[in-house]
Structures are given as C-alpha cells and as structure tokens.
C-alpha cells in the first residue's frame, strides 16, 4: 500500500510540473520560444508514425547500449583484476584519471578524427562509463573484511565460494550504485556527442536540426524520447543485474 501511494505521489508531482509547463507555454504564447507538453506530444505522435523515427531511435539506442555494456565489462573486469594486481592498478591510474578529468568535448573531437561520426556515440559512452564502473568495482571489492579473507584461507575455501560469500555481497551494492549513475550519464553524454558530431540518423542530429529550424516542439519531443529510453534501459539493466546477483548468491556448492 505504501509503495502504491508513493507511486501516485510521484505521478501527481510529475503531472503538476507538466501543468505548470503548459501554463507557462500559454502565457508566453510563442511556440518558437517555449512549446508546451501538449505541442511536444503532438509532435512526438507525428514523428512516431514514420520509419525514420524508429531508425533514429534504434541507431542511437544500440550505440549507447553497446558502449555501456562494453564499458561495464571492461570496468568490472579490470577493476577486479587491479585489486589482485597492484601493478595493473598503477598502470591504469593515469588513463582513468584522464577519462574522469578531461572535458567530454575533447574526447568528442578526438573520436571524430580517429573513428568518425558513426562510432562517435559508442566511444564517448565508453569513455564516460568505464572510469565510474572501474572505481566502483575496486571500492566494492576493497570493502571485504580482511579477517574474513584470513578465515577463508585458514579453512581452505575455494575461489568460487570466496567469490560467492565474501566478494559478491561486498561488490553488488557498489556496482549497482555505479550503474545507476553511469546509465544516466551514458545517455546524456552519448546524445550530447551526437549533437556535436551529428552522425546520420541519430537523435543528436535531430536535436541539432530542431535547433537550427527553431522546431521547439520537436526538441521537447525528442527530449521525451531520451528520458523514456534512459529510464527503460536503466530499469531493464538493473533488473537483469539484480537477477544475476541473486542467482549467483542462491547457487549451492558443497565443495570447500
């Protein structure tokens, strides 16, 4: 019951903001300056009836998802490896620091030179997501109690049981938190890179055209699309991650 009330409260808050937005649009009375949610939804309905719209959504969605998944695998894998190998951590430290510190636009320009606009989204999402998941993986594995690890060595617990009972419970909260942050940033950075590089059939290109031709209703319509895609991808990935984590924790292994 409490969860249902919480959902209704969030829905009413969102509706309240949409009403205020529509009221502001009517007050301004200039669609070129501020289109309301009704105009944006109408534009979205018109765009959604075309094949080009779905091609654009698929183009951007696949590249953002691909960049995120590769960064997830690399960040978690190298993060775990660097905990066991301090030399690897030292070697990766400058690259991770650069990814966290260098402005995204610098990576966008380099990616345009090196791989072109078609792969731009994929590369930028990887650059943004990798350091987050790398650091979160290291922090999560670093929380394992040293006394528990010593006990595992004394009782000769095998590697699988150590991973299941010691490392996985410490890693999952940190990794889930990192994914929640990285999933949102992947869409923000990916689409922002597309606005700069304007690859064909991309959401970023459509946003750029909406700005050029002052089609503010389409600008907000594409913003709706980005929000919905980001939320859907986040919920799907976190649900899968949670299911995998529960499955691993629930497996049984009688061998020490």
N, C-alpha and C positions, 0 to 999 in steps of 0.2 A: 504493500500500500504506500509506504513511504517513497519507494522508487517511482511509482506511478505519479504521485504528487510532485516529485522532483522533476519528472519529465514534463508534466503540464506547466509547471512554473517556468522552465526553460523555454517552452513553446510560447507561452504568453509574453515572456520578455522579448523574444525574437519578433513576435508579431507587433509588440509595442514599438520597437525600433523601426520596423517596416512602415508602420503607420506614420511615425514622425518623419521618416524619409519621404513618404508620399506627400505629406502635408507641406514639407519644405519645397518639394518639386512644384506643387501647385502654387505656392507663394512666390517662388522665383518666376514661374511661368515662362521659362525659356529652356526648352529641351536641349539646346546646344550647350547650356551651362550645367544643368542638373536634370537628368531624366529620372523619373520615379521608378519604383519597383514594378508598377503595372506596365509601363512602357518597356522596361527591360524584359519582363516575362513575355510580352507580346513579341519582341524581337527574337527572344530565345525560341518561341514557338515557330516563328517563321524560319529561322535558321535550322531548327531541328528537322524540318521536312526535306532537307537537301542532303544528298550523298556527300557533298564536300564537307559539311559539318562533321559527320561521323568519321570521315577520313582524317580530318584535322585532330579530332579528339583521340583517335587511335594512334596517330603519328606521335603526338606529344606524350600520351599516356604510356605507350610502350617504351619510349626512350627514358622517361623519368623512372618508370618501374625497373627497367634494365639497369640503369645507373645506380639506383638504390640497392638492388639485390646484389650487384657485383661489389659495391662498397660494403654492404653488410657482411658478405662472405669474407672479403679481404680484411675488413676491420676486425671482425671477431676472430678470424683465424690468426692474423698476425698479432693481434692483441694477446691472445692466449699463448702464442709461441714466444712472444717477447717477455712474458712473465717467467718462463722457464729458461730463457736465454737472454741475460742482461746485455750481451754484446749486440744482439739484434735490436733491442730497445734503444741503445745508444746510436746505432746506425740509422734508425727510423726517426729519431727525435728531430733532426733538422727539417726533414720533409713534412712531418706532422705539424711542426711549428709554422712552417711556411704556409701550409694549407689553411691553418687557423688564422693567420695574421694578414696575409696578402689580400688586398681587395679583390672581390669577385670579378670586377671588370678587367683586371689584369689577366686573370685566367681565361676570361672570355676572348680577349684579343689574341692570346697565345693559341687557344684552341682553334680559333678561326684560321690562324696561319698554318697550324700543324695538321688539323684534321678536316677543316672546312665546316660549313654551317650545318650539314646534315647530321653530323655526330656531335655537334656542339652541346646539345642538351644532355646527352649521355655523359660526356666528360665532366661538365660542370657539376652535375648532380653527384658524381663520384667524388670529385674534389671536396665538395661541401660535406658529404655524409661520412666519408671514410674517417677523418680525424675524430668525429664525435663517437662513433662506434668503437674505434680503436681505444680511445681513452676510457670509455665506459667499461669495456671489456677488461682492461687492465685494472681499473678500480674495483670492479666486482670480484675478480679473482684474487685481488690483493686483500680482500676482507676475510678470507678464510683464516680461521684461528690456527695459529702455529701449533698450539697444544694438540689440537685435533689431528693435524698432519703428523705430528710425532707419534701420537697414539696409533694412527693408521700404519705407520712404518713398523711400530713395535708388533702389531698384530698381523703384519704382512698382508694388509688389504690390497687387493689387486687394483689396477688402474681404473677399470670400469666402475667398481664400487666407490673408489675415491671421487671419481667424477660425478657419480650419481648422488652420493650422500654429503659430500663436502663442497665440491666446486660448483655444481649446478644450482643449489639453493642460494649460494652467495652471488652467483652471476646473474640469475634471471631478473631480479628487481632492477639492478643497474642497467642491464641490457635493454629491458623493456622501457625504462625511463629514457635511455638514449634513443631508442627507436621512435618514441613519441615525439621527441624534439626533432630528430632527423627527418621523419616523414613529412612534417610540415615544411621544414626548410628545403626539402628536395623539390617540392612543387614551387615554392617561392623563387628559389634560385634558378630552377630549370626554365620557368616561364620568363623570368627576367632576362636570362641569357638569350632566349629566343627573341625577345623584343629588340635586343641589340643586334643579334646576328641575322634575324628574320629568315630562318630556313623556310623553304616552301612547305605549305600545308601544315603549319604549326599554329598553336594558339597564340604564341608570341607575335607571329606575323599578323594575325587577325587583330590583335590589340593595337599593333602599330598602325594598321590601316584605319582602325576606328579612330585613332587619334588624329591621323592625317586628314581624314574626311569629316571630322567632328561628328561621328556617329556615336554619341554618348550612350544611347540606349543599347547599342551592340557592345560597347565597352563594359557596361554593367552586366549585360547578358553573359559575356564570356567570363566575367568575374564570378558570376553564379556557378558557371560550369566548373571553374577551377576549384571553388570551395567544395562543391559536391564530389568531384573526383578525388580531391585530397582527403575528405572525410571518409569516403568509401574505401579508398586504398588503405588508409590508416586502420580502420576497423577490421578490414579483412586480414591485413598482415599481422596485427596484434592478436587477433583471434587465432590465427594459424600458429603464431609463435607461442601463445599460451597453451594451445593444444599439444604442440610438440613437447613443451616443457613438462606438462602434466603426464604425457605418455612416457617420457624418459624417467620421471620420478616414480611412475607407477609400475615400471617393469621390475621383474624379480630376477635376481641372480644369486644362487645359493653358494657360489664359489667365493672363497676368500682369496 
